[in-house]
């Protein structure tokens, strides 16, 4: 299908619905804008102003010791005293309720963390919307998935200095823009067979967030063909807050072209409406 064949009114409507839903998820009562702290857990129990209990990372996983009168809700069960969350896999997490807050216990870059999420956090309550380029069908391009013989571990940096993320990459996607051919290393996404790409381009640090943007790609077809809709390139949480551990793109994913599509620098980081 060519750009001329696309119903532009329907294209814009579907993009607006998608972008509104994305912002609503971000600013939900316990969405990422509700995060009030990024606490790195160690072997010595530590208390934090935005969460109950004394938290530690042990050989058996994350443990919290709740004082008299302190209580958490874990999977619908009231928890008092000492509670072990167990070993949490990389990039996974568990959640506990505390009043109207939710406490995220997670593992990032080989480290256990605690991230409380409070609905009254100013970053969330003052959020309006994420600026973005006007949707344009010309930024929908067809590419081809080029699988590796075996998934390759790819180490990338993070928004937190000194932290490293490792992903198993299944391959690359190849596509053309303005007559130039480009390749991007991709990582698995949440839906079966789908892909995720982290990238920067020459708008990064100018009109779009400097560190990264992310794009989801539906599972390749039987012929390996994929569709990249750069109108749906999104900011990661680190674009809004320093309390995120977002991965950075691998070096080969720094595009030497201007992708004037998708989300722009958030208002919270000085972006323009």
MISE-334408 format. One record per residue (C-alpha): residue in one letter; z, y, x; chain. Coordinates in steps of 0.02 Angstrom, whole numbers, plus 50000, padded with zeros to 5 digits. Example, Ala and Ser with C-alpha at 12.3 -4.5 7.8 and 13.67 -1.06 7.14 Angstrom:
% residues 2
<atom><resn>A</resn><zz>50390</zz><yy>49775</yy><xx>50615</xx><chain>A</chain></atom>
<atom><resn>S</resn><zz>50357</zz><yy>49947</yy><xx>50684</xx><chain>A</chain></atom>
END
This chain:
% residues 273
<atom><resn>X</resn><zz>50000</zz><yy>50000</yy><xx>50000</xx><chain>A</chain></atom>
<atom><resn>X</resn><zz>49952</zz><yy>50170</yy><xx>50070</xx><chain>A</chain></atom>
<atom><resn>X</resn><zz>50049</zz><yy>50333</yy><xx>50055</xx><chain>A</chain></atom>
<atom><resn>X</resn><zz>49921</zz><yy>50390</yy><xx>49927</xx><chain>A</chain></atom>
<atom><resn>X</resn><zz>49961</zz><yy>50240</yy><xx>49816</xx><chain>A</chain></atom>
<atom><resn>X</resn><zz>50147</zz><yy>50281</yy><xx>49805</xx><chain>A</chain></atom>
<atom><resn>X</resn><zz>50215</zz><yy>50361</yy><xx>49646</xx><chain>A</chain></atom>
<atom><resn>X</resn><zz>50302</zz><yy>50508</yy><xx>49731</xx><chain>A</chain></atom>
<atom><resn>X</resn><zz>50411</zz><yy>50554</yy><xx>49583</xx><chain>A</chain></atom>
<atom><resn>X</resn><zz>50477</zz><yy>50376</yy><xx>49570</xx><chain>A</chain></atom>
<atom><resn>X</resn><zz>50496</zz><yy>50367</yy><xx>49760</xx><chain>A</chain></atom>
<atom><resn>X</resn><zz>50602</zz><yy>50525</yy><xx>49763</xx><chain>A</chain></atom>
<atom><resn>X</resn><zz>50706</zz><yy>50469</yy><xx>49614</xx><chain>A</chain></atom>
<atom><resn>X</resn><zz>50747</zz><yy>50301</yy><xx>49693</xx><chain>A</chain></atom>
<atom><resn>X</resn><zz>50791</zz><yy>50385</yy><xx>49858</xx><chain>A</chain></atom>
<atom><resn>X</resn><zz>50907</zz><yy>50510</yy><xx>49771</xx><chain>A</chain></atom>
<atom><resn>X</resn><zz>50996</zz><yy>50370</yy><xx>49679</xx><chain>A</chain></atom>
<atom><resn>X</resn><zz>51017</zz><yy>50273</yy><xx>49841</xx><chain>A</chain></atom>
<atom><resn>X</resn><zz>51081</zz><yy>50424</yy><xx>49937</xx><chain>A</chain></atom>
<atom><resn>X</resn><zz>51203</zz><yy>50473</yy><xx>49801</xx><chain>A</chain></atom>
<atom><resn>X</resn><zz>51273</zz><yy>50296</yy><xx>49797</xx><chain>A</chain></atom>
<atom><resn>X</resn><zz>51289</zz><yy>50296</yy><xx>49987</xx><chain>A</chain></atom>
<atom><resn>X</resn><zz>51389</zz><yy>50458</yy><xx>49985</xx><chain>A</chain></atom>
<atom><resn>X</resn><zz>51498</zz><yy>50394</yy><xx>49843</xx><chain>A</chain></atom>
<atom><resn>X</resn><zz>51543</zz><yy>50240</yy><xx>49944</xx><chain>A</chain></atom>
<atom><resn>X</resn><zz>51583</zz><yy>50346</yy><xx>50096</xx><chain>A</chain></atom>
<atom><resn>X</resn><zz>51696</zz><yy>50461</yy><xx>49995</xx><chain>A</chain></atom>
<atom><resn>X</resn><zz>51776</zz><yy>50328</yy><xx>49886</xx><chain>A</chain></atom>
<atom><resn>X</resn><zz>51967</zz><yy>50335</yy><xx>49873</xx><chain>A</chain></atom>
<atom><resn>X</resn><zz>51980</zz><yy>50209</yy><xx>50015</xx><chain>A</chain></atom>
<atom><resn>X</resn><zz>51811</zz><yy>50242</yy><xx>50096</xx><chain>A</chain></atom>
<atom><resn>X</resn><zz>51794</zz><yy>50291</yy><xx>50278</xx><chain>A</chain></atom>
<atom><resn>X</resn><zz>51829</zz><yy>50475</yy><xx>50244</xx><chain>A</chain></atom>
<atom><resn>X</resn><zz>52004</zz><yy>50423</yy><xx>50188</xx><chain>A</chain></atom>
<atom><resn>X</resn><zz>52050</zz><yy>50358</yy><xx>50362</xx><chain>A</chain></atom>
<atom><resn>X</resn><zz>52197</zz><yy>50455</yy><xx>50435</xx><chain>A</chain></atom>
<atom><resn>X</resn><zz>52225</zz><yy>50366</yy><xx>50600</xx><chain>A</chain></atom>
<atom><resn>X</resn><zz>52150</zz><yy>50249</yy><xx>50728</xx><chain>A</chain></atom>
<atom><resn>X</resn><zz>52297</zz><yy>50155</yy><xx>50803</xx><chain>A</chain></atom>
<atom><resn>X</resn><zz>52270</zz><yy>50036</yy><xx>50949</xx><chain>A</chain></atom>
<atom><resn>X</resn><zz>52395</zz><yy>49894</yy><xx>50941</xx><chain>A</chain></atom>
<atom><resn>X</resn><zz>52480</zz><yy>49819</yy><xx>51093</xx><chain>A</chain></atom>
<atom><resn>X</resn><zz>52615</zz><yy>49690</yy><xx>51129</xx><chain>A</chain></atom>
<atom><resn>X</resn><zz>52757</zz><yy>49815</yy><xx>51101</xx><chain>A</chain></atom>
<atom><resn>X</resn><zz>52794</zz><yy>49852</yy><xx>50917</xx><chain>A</chain></atom>
<atom><resn>X</resn><zz>52747</zz><yy>50030</yy><xx>50869</xx><chain>A</chain></atom>
<atom><resn>X</resn><zz>52774</zz><yy>50135</yy><xx>50714</xx><chain>A</chain></atom>
<atom><resn>X</resn><zz>52651</zz><yy>50263</yy><xx>50646</xx><chain>A</chain></atom>
<atom><resn>X</resn><zz>52675</zz><yy>50412</yy><xx>50531</xx><chain>A</chain></atom>
<atom><resn>X</resn><zz>52540</zz><yy>50356</yy><xx>50408</xx><chain>A</chain></atom>
<atom><resn>X</resn><zz>52595</zz><yy>50174</yy><xx>50386</xx><chain>A</chain></atom>
<atom><resn>X</resn><zz>52757</zz><yy>50076</yy><xx>50360</xx><chain>A</chain></atom>
<atom><resn>X</resn><zz>52824</zz><yy>49948</yy><xx>50481</xx><chain>A</chain></atom>
<atom><resn>X</resn><zz>52816</zz><yy>49915</yy><xx>50668</xx><chain>A</chain></atom>
<atom><resn>X</resn><zz>52647</zz><yy>49845</yy><xx>50720</xx><chain>A</chain></atom>
<atom><resn>X</resn><zz>52601</zz><yy>49736</yy><xx>50869</xx><chain>A</chain></atom>
<atom><resn>X</resn><zz>52459</zz><yy>49630</yy><xx>50934</xx><chain>A</chain></atom>
<atom><resn>X</resn><zz>52521</zz><yy>49458</yy><xx>50986</xx><chain>A</chain></atom>
<atom><resn>X</resn><zz>52441</zz><yy>49299</yy><xx>51050</xx><chain>A</chain></atom>
<atom><resn>X</resn><zz>52441</zz><yy>49239</yy><xx>50869</xx><chain>A</chain></atom>
<atom><resn>X</resn><zz>52363</zz><yy>49398</yy><xx>50800</xx><chain>A</chain></atom>
<atom><resn>X</resn><zz>52426</zz><yy>49558</yy><xx>50721</xx><chain>A</chain></atom>
<atom><resn>X</resn><zz>52607</zz><yy>49561</yy><xx>50661</xx><chain>A</chain></atom>
<atom><resn>X</resn><zz>52702</zz><yy>49693</yy><xx>50562</xx><chain>A</chain></atom>
<atom><resn>X</resn><zz>52892</zz><yy>49703</yy><xx>50548</xx><chain>A</chain></atom>
<atom><resn>X</resn><zz>52941</zz><yy>49796</yy><xx>50389</xx><chain>A</chain></atom>
<atom><resn>X</resn><zz>53109</zz><yy>49882</yy><xx>50380</xx><chain>A</chain></atom>
<atom><resn>X</resn><zz>53228</zz><yy>49875</yy><xx>50234</xx><chain>A</chain></atom>
<atom><resn>X</resn><zz>53146</zz><yy>49954</yy><xx>50083</xx><chain>A</chain></atom>
<atom><resn>X</resn><zz>52969</zz><yy>49942</yy><xx>50156</xx><chain>A</chain></atom>
<atom><resn>X</resn><zz>52841</zz><yy>49834</yy><xx>50066</xx><chain>A</chain></atom>
<atom><resn>X</resn><zz>52655</zz><yy>49794</yy><xx>50075</xx><chain>A</chain></atom>
<atom><resn>X</resn><zz>52539</zz><yy>49713</yy><xx>49951</xx><chain>A</chain></atom>
<atom><resn>X</resn><zz>52432</zz><yy>49579</yy><xx>50034</xx><chain>A</chain></atom>
<atom><resn>X</resn><zz>52306</zz><yy>49490</yy><xx>49924</xx><chain>A</chain></atom>
<atom><resn>X</resn><zz>52411</zz><yy>49531</yy><xx>49771</xx><chain>A</chain></atom>
<atom><resn>X</resn><zz>52574</zz><yy>49469</yy><xx>49845</xx><chain>A</chain></atom>
<atom><resn>X</resn><zz>52722</zz><yy>49581</yy><xx>49889</xx><chain>A</chain></atom>
<atom><resn>X</resn><zz>52765</zz><yy>49565</yy><xx>50074</xx><chain>A</chain></atom>
<atom><resn>X</resn><zz>52933</zz><yy>49612</yy><xx>50153</xx><chain>A</chain></atom>
<atom><resn>X</resn><zz>53010</zz><yy>49584</yy><xx>50323</xx><chain>A</chain></atom>
<atom><resn>X</resn><zz>52895</zz><yy>49506</yy><xx>50454</xx><chain>A</chain></atom>
<atom><resn>X</resn><zz>52714</zz><yy>49468</yy><xx>50411</xx><chain>A</chain></atom>
<atom><resn>X</resn><zz>52577</zz><yy>49394</yy><xx>50522</xx><chain>A</chain></atom>
<atom><resn>X</resn><zz>52397</zz><yy>49439</yy><xx>50481</xx><chain>A</chain></atom>
<atom><resn>X</resn><zz>52335</zz><yy>49304</yy><xx>50599</xx><chain>A</chain></atom>
<atom><resn>X</resn><zz>52192</zz><yy>49313</yy><xx>50720</xx><chain>A</chain></atom>
<atom><resn>X</resn><zz>52054</zz><yy>49429</yy><xx>50658</xx><chain>A</chain></atom>
<atom><resn>X</resn><zz>51876</zz><yy>49397</yy><xx>50717</xx><chain>A</chain></atom>
<atom><resn>X</resn><zz>51775</zz><yy>49534</yy><xx>50801</xx><chain>A</chain></atom>
<atom><resn>X</resn><zz>51704</zz><yy>49661</yy><xx>50677</xx><chain>A</chain></atom>
<atom><resn>X</resn><zz>51808</zz><yy>49585</yy><xx>50537</xx><chain>A</chain></atom>
<atom><resn>X</resn><zz>51963</zz><yy>49654</yy><xx>50451</xx><chain>A</chain></atom>
<atom><resn>X</resn><zz>52100</zz><yy>49626</yy><xx>50324</xx><chain>A</chain></atom>
<atom><resn>X</resn><zz>52177</zz><yy>49749</yy><xx>50203</xx><chain>A</chain></atom>
<atom><resn>X</resn><zz>52351</zz><yy>49781</yy><xx>50137</xx><chain>A</chain></atom>
<atom><resn>X</resn><zz>52406</zz><yy>49900</yy><xx>50000</xx><chain>A</chain></atom>
<atom><resn>X</resn><zz>52545</zz><yy>50028</yy><xx>50023</xx><chain>A</chain></atom>
<atom><resn>X</resn><zz>52569</zz><yy>50139</yy><xx>49871</xx><chain>A</chain></atom>
<atom><resn>X</resn><zz>52403</zz><yy>50226</yy><xx>49842</xx><chain>A</chain></atom>
<atom><resn>X</resn><zz>52349</zz><yy>50193</yy><xx>50022</xx><chain>A</chain></atom>
<atom><resn>X</resn><zz>52260</zz><yy>50045</yy><xx>50099</xx><chain>A</chain></atom>
<atom><resn>X</resn><zz>52294</zz><yy>49987</yy><xx>50277</xx><chain>A</chain></atom>
<atom><resn>X</resn><zz>52146</zz><yy>49913</yy><xx>50371</xx><chain>A</chain></atom>
<atom><resn>X</resn><zz>52191</zz><yy>49787</yy><xx>50506</xx><chain>A</chain></atom>
<atom><resn>X</resn><zz>52037</zz><yy>49751</yy><xx>50612</xx><chain>A</chain></atom>
<atom><resn>X</resn><zz>51969</zz><yy>49699</yy><xx>50780</xx><chain>A</chain></atom>
<atom><resn>X</resn><zz>51845</zz><yy>49808</yy><xx>50872</xx><chain>A</chain></atom>
<atom><resn>X</resn><zz>51780</zz><yy>49785</yy><xx>51049</xx><chain>A</chain></atom>
<atom><resn>X</resn><zz>51909</zz><yy>49650</yy><xx>51083</xx><chain>A</chain></atom>
<atom><resn>X</resn><zz>52056</zz><yy>49759</yy><xx>51028</xx><chain>A</chain></atom>
<atom><resn>X</resn><zz>52165</zz><yy>49749</yy><xx>50873</xx><chain>A</chain></atom>
<atom><resn>X</resn><zz>52177</zz><yy>49911</yy><xx>50775</xx><chain>A</chain></atom>
<atom><resn>X</resn><zz>52265</zz><yy>49983</yy><xx>50622</xx><chain>A</chain></atom>
<atom><resn>X</resn><zz>52172</zz><yy>50112</yy><xx>50516</xx><chain>A</chain></atom>
<atom><resn>X</resn><zz>52267</zz><yy>50179</yy><xx>50365</xx><chain>A</chain></atom>
<atom><resn>X</resn><zz>52162</zz><yy>50249</yy><xx>50224</xx><chain>A</chain></atom>
<atom><resn>X</resn><zz>52243</zz><yy>50382</yy><xx>50114</xx><chain>A</chain></atom>
<atom><resn>X</resn><zz>52149</zz><yy>50451</yy><xx>49963</xx><chain>A</chain></atom>
<atom><resn>X</resn><zz>52223</zz><yy>50625</yy><xx>49987</xx><chain>A</chain></atom>
<atom><resn>X</resn><zz>52152</zz><yy>50643</yy><xx>50163</xx><chain>A</chain></atom>
<atom><resn>X</resn><zz>52074</zz><yy>50816</yy><xx>50176</xx><chain>A</chain></atom>
<atom><resn>X</resn><zz>51913</zz><yy>50751</yy><xx>50252</xx><chain>A</chain></atom>
<atom><resn>X</resn><zz>51885</zz><yy>50650</yy><xx>50093</xx><chain>A</chain></atom>
<atom><resn>X</resn><zz>51945</zz><yy>50775</yy><xx>49964</xx><chain>A</chain></atom>
<atom><resn>X</resn><zz>51840</zz><yy>50916</yy><xx>50038</xx><chain>A</chain></atom>
<atom><resn>X</resn><zz>51682</zz><yy>50811</yy><xx>50058</xx><chain>A</chain></atom>
<atom><resn>X</resn><zz>51529</zz><yy>50875</yy><xx>49963</xx><chain>A</chain></atom>
<atom><resn>X</resn><zz>51375</zz><yy>50780</yy><xx>50019</xx><chain>A</chain></atom>
<atom><resn>X</resn><zz>51276</zz><yy>50727</yy><xx>50173</xx><chain>A</chain></atom>
<atom><resn>X</resn><zz>51127</zz><yy>50838</yy><xx>50217</xx><chain>A</chain></atom>
<atom><resn>X</resn><zz>50962</zz><yy>50746</yy><xx>50233</xx><chain>A</chain></atom>
<atom><resn>X</resn><zz>50778</zz><yy>50778</yy><xx>50254</xx><chain>A</chain></atom>
<atom><resn>X</resn><zz>50677</zz><yy>50778</yy><xx>50094</xx><chain>A</chain></atom>
<atom><resn>X</resn><zz>50613</zz><yy>50602</yy><xx>50060</xx><chain>A</chain></atom>
<atom><resn>X</resn><zz>50432</zz><yy>50580</yy><xx>50110</xx><chain>A</chain></atom>
<atom><resn>X</resn><zz>50328</zz><yy>50419</yy><xx>50093</xx><chain>A</chain></atom>
<atom><resn>X</resn><zz>50241</zz><yy>50451</yy><xx>50259</xx><chain>A</chain></atom>
<atom><resn>X</resn><zz>50402</zz><yy>50394</yy><xx>50346</xx><chain>A</chain></atom>
<atom><resn>X</resn><zz>50385</zz><yy>50221</yy><xx>50270</xx><chain>A</chain></atom>
<atom><resn>X</resn><zz>50299</zz><yy>50116</yy><xx>50403</xx><chain>A</chain></atom>
<atom><resn>X</resn><zz>50250</zz><yy>49934</yy><xx>50418</xx><chain>A</chain></atom>
<atom><resn>X</resn><zz>50301</zz><yy>49838</yy><xx>50573</xx><chain>A</chain></atom>
<atom><resn>X</resn><zz>50314</zz><yy>49662</yy><xx>50639</xx><chain>A</chain></atom>
<atom><resn>X</resn><zz>50469</zz><yy>49564</yy><xx>50687</xx><chain>A</chain></atom>
<atom><resn>X</resn><zz>50455</zz><yy>49487</yy><xx>50861</xx><chain>A</chain></atom>
<atom><resn>X</resn><zz>50590</zz><yy>49353</yy><xx>50872</xx><chain>A</chain></atom>
<atom><resn>X</resn><zz>50667</zz><yy>49299</yy><xx>51036</xx><chain>A</chain></atom>
<atom><resn>X</resn><zz>50661</zz><yy>49113</yy><xx>51077</xx><chain>A</chain></atom>
<atom><resn>X</resn><zz>50851</zz><yy>49118</yy><xx>51066</xx><chain>A</chain></atom>
<atom><resn>X</resn><zz>50966</zz><yy>49260</yy><xx>51010</xx><chain>A</chain></atom>
<atom><resn>X</resn><zz>51014</zz><yy>49370</yy><xx>51157</xx><chain>A</chain></atom>
<atom><resn>X</resn><zz>51186</zz><yy>49450</yy><xx>51179</xx><chain>A</chain></atom>
<atom><resn>X</resn><zz>51164</zz><yy>49638</yy><xx>51194</xx><chain>A</chain></atom>
<atom><resn>X</resn><zz>51310</zz><yy>49747</yy><xx>51251</xx><chain>A</chain></atom>
<atom><resn>X</resn><zz>51313</zz><yy>49926</yy><xx>51190</xx><chain>A</chain></atom>
<atom><resn>X</resn><zz>51434</zz><yy>50070</yy><xx>51210</xx><chain>A</chain></atom>
<atom><resn>X</resn><zz>51540</zz><yy>50145</yy><xx>51072</xx><chain>A</chain></atom>
<atom><resn>X</resn><zz>51594</zz><yy>50311</yy><xx>51001</xx><chain>A</chain></atom>
<atom><resn>X</resn><zz>51761</zz><yy>50277</yy><xx>51085</xx><chain>A</chain></atom>
<atom><resn>X</resn><zz>51745</zz><yy>50300</yy><xx>51272</xx><chain>A</chain></atom>
<atom><resn>X</resn><zz>51769</zz><yy>50139</yy><xx>51370</xx><chain>A</chain></atom>
<atom><resn>X</resn><zz>51744</zz><yy>50026</yy><xx>51218</xx><chain>A</chain></atom>
<atom><resn>X</resn><zz>51600</zz><yy>49900</yy><xx>51214</xx><chain>A</chain></atom>
<atom><resn>X</resn><zz>51520</zz><yy>49804</yy><xx>51072</xx><chain>A</chain></atom>
<atom><resn>X</resn><zz>51419</zz><yy>49646</yy><xx>51095</xx><chain>A</chain></atom>
<atom><resn>X</resn><zz>51291</zz><yy>49589</yy><xx>50966</xx><chain>A</chain></atom>
<atom><resn>X</resn><zz>51177</zz><yy>49438</yy><xx>50964</xx><chain>A</chain></atom>
<atom><resn>X</resn><zz>51003</zz><yy>49510</yy><xx>50943</xx><chain>A</chain></atom>
<atom><resn>X</resn><zz>50874</zz><yy>49398</yy><xx>50858</xx><chain>A</chain></atom>
<atom><resn>X</resn><zz>50727</zz><yy>49500</yy><xx>50921</xx><chain>A</chain></atom>
<atom><resn>X</resn><zz>50635</zz><yy>49665</yy><xx>50909</xx><chain>A</chain></atom>
<atom><resn>X</resn><zz>50528</zz><yy>49756</yy><xx>50782</xx><chain>A</chain></atom>
<atom><resn>X</resn><zz>50364</zz><yy>49836</yy><xx>50833</xx><chain>A</chain></atom>
<atom><resn>X</resn><zz>50281</zz><yy>49977</yy><xx>50736</xx><chain>A</chain></atom>
<atom><resn>X</resn><zz>50168</zz><yy>50128</yy><xx>50756</xx><chain>A</chain></atom>
<atom><resn>X</resn><zz>50203</zz><yy>50312</yy><xx>50726</xx><chain>A</chain></atom>
<atom><resn>X</resn><zz>50070</zz><yy>50446</yy><xx>50750</xx><chain>A</chain></atom>
<atom><resn>X</resn><zz>49961</zz><yy>50323</yy><xx>50845</xx><chain>A</chain></atom>
<atom><resn>X</resn><zz>50099</zz><yy>50273</yy><xx>50967</xx><chain>A</chain></atom>
<atom><resn>X</resn><zz>50173</zz><yy>50098</yy><xx>50973</xx><chain>A</chain></atom>
<atom><resn>X</resn><zz>50362</zz><yy>50077</yy><xx>50982</xx><chain>A</chain></atom>
<atom><resn>X</resn><zz>50485</zz><yy>49932</yy><xx>50992</xx><chain>A</chain></atom>
<atom><resn>X</resn><zz>50666</zz><yy>49929</yy><xx>50938</xx><chain>A</chain></atom>
<atom><resn>X</resn><zz>50798</zz><yy>49796</yy><xx>50973</xx><chain>A</chain></atom>
<atom><resn>X</resn><zz>50876</zz><yy>49739</yy><xx>50809</xx><chain>A</chain></atom>
<atom><resn>X</resn><zz>51040</zz><yy>49658</yy><xx>50760</xx><chain>A</chain></atom>
<atom><resn>X</resn><zz>51086</zz><yy>49549</yy><xx>50610</xx><chain>A</chain></atom>
<atom><resn>X</resn><zz>51137</zz><yy>49642</yy><xx>50452</xx><chain>A</chain></atom>
<atom><resn>X</resn><zz>51249</zz><yy>49583</yy><xx>50311</xx><chain>A</chain></atom>
<atom><resn>X</resn><zz>51117</zz><yy>49511</yy><xx>50193</xx><chain>A</chain></atom>
<atom><resn>X</resn><zz>51046</zz><yy>49343</yy><xx>50247</xx><chain>A</chain></atom>
<atom><resn>X</resn><zz>50896</zz><yy>49368</yy><xx>50361</xx><chain>A</chain></atom>
<atom><resn>X</resn><zz>50906</zz><yy>49557</yy><xx>50354</xx><chain>A</chain></atom>
<atom><resn>X</resn><zz>50911</zz><yy>49666</yy><xx>50509</xx><chain>A</chain></atom>
<atom><resn>X</resn><zz>50996</zz><yy>49825</yy><xx>50569</xx><chain>A</chain></atom>
<atom><resn>X</resn><zz>50934</zz><yy>49944</yy><xx>50701</xx><chain>A</chain></atom>
<atom><resn>X</resn><zz>51031</zz><yy>50080</yy><xx>50793</xx><chain>A</chain></atom>
<atom><resn>X</resn><zz>50924</zz><yy>50219</yy><xx>50864</xx><chain>A</chain></atom>
<atom><resn>X</resn><zz>50910</zz><yy>50398</yy><xx>50922</xx><chain>A</chain></atom>
<atom><resn>X</resn><zz>50755</zz><yy>50508</yy><xx>50930</xx><chain>A</chain></atom>
<atom><resn>X</resn><zz>50710</zz><yy>50684</yy><xx>50985</xx><chain>A</chain></atom>
<atom><resn>X</resn><zz>50797</zz><yy>50760</yy><xx>50833</xx><chain>A</chain></atom>
<atom><resn>X</resn><zz>50963</zz><yy>50684</yy><xx>50891</xx><chain>A</chain></atom>
<atom><resn>X</resn><zz>51085</zz><yy>50822</yy><xx>50935</xx><chain>A</chain></atom>
<atom><resn>X</resn><zz>50968</zz><yy>50952</yy><xx>50858</xx><chain>A</chain></atom>
<atom><resn>X</resn><zz>50955</zz><yy>50917</yy><xx>50672</xx><chain>A</chain></atom>
<atom><resn>X</resn><zz>51024</zz><yy>50739</yy><xx>50667</xx><chain>A</chain></atom>
<atom><resn>X</resn><zz>51186</zz><yy>50668</yy><xx>50736</xx><chain>A</chain></atom>
<atom><resn>X</resn><zz>51176</zz><yy>50653</yy><xx>50925</xx><chain>A</chain></atom>
<atom><resn>X</resn><zz>51252</zz><yy>50481</yy><xx>50954</xx><chain>A</chain></atom>
<atom><resn>X</resn><zz>51162</zz><yy>50367</yy><xx>50834</xx><chain>A</chain></atom>
<atom><resn>X</resn><zz>51085</zz><yy>50331</yy><xx>50666</xx><chain>A</chain></atom>
<atom><resn>X</resn><zz>51065</zz><yy>50164</yy><xx>50580</xx><chain>A</chain></atom>
<atom><resn>X</resn><zz>50926</zz><yy>50087</yy><xx>50478</xx><chain>A</chain></atom>
<atom><resn>X</resn><zz>50932</zz><yy>49927</yy><xx>50374</xx><chain>A</chain></atom>
<atom><resn>X</resn><zz>50776</zz><yy>49820</yy><xx>50366</xx><chain>A</chain></atom>
<atom><resn>X</resn><zz>50746</zz><yy>49685</yy><xx>50236</xx><chain>A</chain></atom>
<atom><resn>X</resn><zz>50717</zz><yy>49508</yy><xx>50298</xx><chain>A</chain></atom>
<atom><resn>X</resn><zz>50544</zz><yy>49485</yy><xx>50376</xx><chain>A</chain></atom>
<atom><resn>X</resn><zz>50411</zz><yy>49403</yy><xx>50270</xx><chain>A</chain></atom>
<atom><resn>X</resn><zz>50335</zz><yy>49233</yy><xx>50314</xx><chain>A</chain></atom>
<atom><resn>X</resn><zz>50208</zz><yy>49325</yy><xx>50422</xx><chain>A</chain></atom>
<atom><resn>X</resn><zz>50344</zz><yy>49422</yy><xx>50514</xx><chain>A</chain></atom>
<atom><resn>X</resn><zz>50300</zz><yy>49587</yy><xx>50432</xx><chain>A</chain></atom>
<atom><resn>X</resn><zz>50440</zz><yy>49712</yy><xx>50397</xx><chain>A</chain></atom>
<atom><resn>X</resn><zz>50454</zz><yy>49883</yy><xx>50317</xx><chain>A</chain></atom>
<atom><resn>X</resn><zz>50547</zz><yy>50024</yy><xx>50403</xx><chain>A</chain></atom>
<atom><resn>X</resn><zz>50591</zz><yy>50165</yy><xx>50283</xx><chain>A</chain></atom>
<atom><resn>X</resn><zz>50657</zz><yy>50301</yy><xx>50397</xx><chain>A</chain></atom>
<atom><resn>X</resn><zz>50700</zz><yy>50405</yy><xx>50242</xx><chain>A</chain></atom>
<atom><resn>X</resn><zz>50850</zz><yy>50286</yy><xx>50232</xx><chain>A</chain></atom>
<atom><resn>X</resn><zz>50909</zz><yy>50313</yy><xx>50410</xx><chain>A</chain></atom>
<atom><resn>X</resn><zz>51096</zz><yy>50346</yy><xx>50391</xx><chain>A</chain></atom>
<atom><resn>X</resn><zz>51241</zz><yy>50416</yy><xx>50489</xx><chain>A</chain></atom>
<atom><resn>X</resn><zz>51377</zz><yy>50297</yy><xx>50546</xx><chain>A</chain></atom>
<atom><resn>X</resn><zz>51560</zz><yy>50344</yy><xx>50512</xx><chain>A</chain></atom>
<atom><resn>X</resn><zz>51577</zz><yy>50421</yy><xx>50686</xx><chain>A</chain></atom>
<atom><resn>X</resn><zz>51460</zz><yy>50560</yy><xx>50627</xx><chain>A</chain></atom>
<atom><resn>X</resn><zz>51601</zz><yy>50619</yy><xx>50512</xx><chain>A</chain></atom>
<atom><resn>X</resn><zz>51762</zz><yy>50575</yy><xx>50602</xx><chain>A</chain></atom>
<atom><resn>X</resn><zz>51829</zz><yy>50535</yy><xx>50775</xx><chain>A</chain></atom>
<atom><resn>X</resn><zz>51929</zz><yy>50391</yy><xx>50699</xx><chain>A</chain></atom>
<atom><resn>X</resn><zz>51782</zz><yy>50271</yy><xx>50710</xx><chain>A</chain></atom>
<atom><resn>X</resn><zz>51726</zz><yy>50145</yy><xx>50841</xx><chain>A</chain></atom>
<atom><resn>X</resn><zz>51540</zz><yy>50147</yy><xx>50799</xx><chain>A</chain></atom>
<atom><resn>X</resn><zz>51417</zz><yy>50063</yy><xx>50917</xx><chain>A</chain></atom>
<atom><resn>X</resn><zz>51287</zz><yy>50162</yy><xx>51013</xx><chain>A</chain></atom>
<atom><resn>X</resn><zz>51104</zz><yy>50113</yy><xx>51021</xx><chain>A</chain></atom>
<atom><resn>X</resn><zz>51042</zz><yy>50008</yy><xx>51166</xx><chain>A</chain></atom>
<atom><resn>X</resn><zz>50944</zz><yy>50109</yy><xx>51294</xx><chain>A</chain></atom>
<atom><resn>X</resn><zz>50775</zz><yy>50046</yy><xx>51234</xx><chain>A</chain></atom>
<atom><resn>X</resn><zz>50809</zz><yy>50113</yy><xx>51058</xx><chain>A</chain></atom>
<atom><resn>X</resn><zz>50796</zz><yy>50295</yy><xx>51109</xx><chain>A</chain></atom>
<atom><resn>X</resn><zz>50633</zz><yy>50345</yy><xx>51027</xx><chain>A</chain></atom>
<atom><resn>X</resn><zz>50529</zz><yy>50480</yy><xx>51114</xx><chain>A</chain></atom>
<atom><resn>X</resn><zz>50472</zz><yy>50550</yy><xx>50946</xx><chain>A</chain></atom>
<atom><resn>X</resn><zz>50549</zz><yy>50659</yy><xx>50812</xx><chain>A</chain></atom>
<atom><resn>X</resn><zz>50602</zz><yy>50557</yy><xx>50660</xx><chain>A</chain></atom>
<atom><resn>X</resn><zz>50615</zz><yy>50701</yy><xx>50536</xx><chain>A</chain></atom>
<atom><resn>X</resn><zz>50679</zz><yy>50588</yy><xx>50398</xx><chain>A</chain></atom>
<atom><resn>X</resn><zz>50844</zz><yy>50521</yy><xx>50338</xx><chain>A</chain></atom>
<atom><resn>X</resn><zz>51017</zz><yy>50593</yy><xx>50356</xx><chain>A</chain></atom>
<atom><resn>X</resn><zz>51053</zz><yy>50748</yy><xx>50458</xx><chain>A</chain></atom>
<atom><resn>X</resn><zz>51209</zz><yy>50813</yy><xx>50548</xx><chain>A</chain></atom>
<atom><resn>X</resn><zz>51354</zz><yy>50811</yy><xx>50424</xx><chain>A</chain></atom>
<atom><resn>X</resn><zz>51426</zz><yy>50976</yy><xx>50364</xx><chain>A</chain></atom>
<atom><resn>X</resn><zz>51591</zz><yy>50917</yy><xx>50438</xx><chain>A</chain></atom>
<atom><resn>X</resn><zz>51510</zz><yy>50922</yy><xx>50611</xx><chain>A</chain></atom>
<atom><resn>X</resn><zz>51427</zz><yy>51091</yy><xx>50588</xx><chain>A</chain></atom>
<atom><resn>X</resn><zz>51268</zz><yy>51031</yy><xx>50505</xx><chain>A</chain></atom>
<atom><resn>X</resn><zz>51168</zz><yy>51145</yy><xx>50392</xx><chain>A</chain></atom>
<atom><resn>X</resn><zz>51163</zz><yy>51121</yy><xx>50203</xx><chain>A</chain></atom>
END
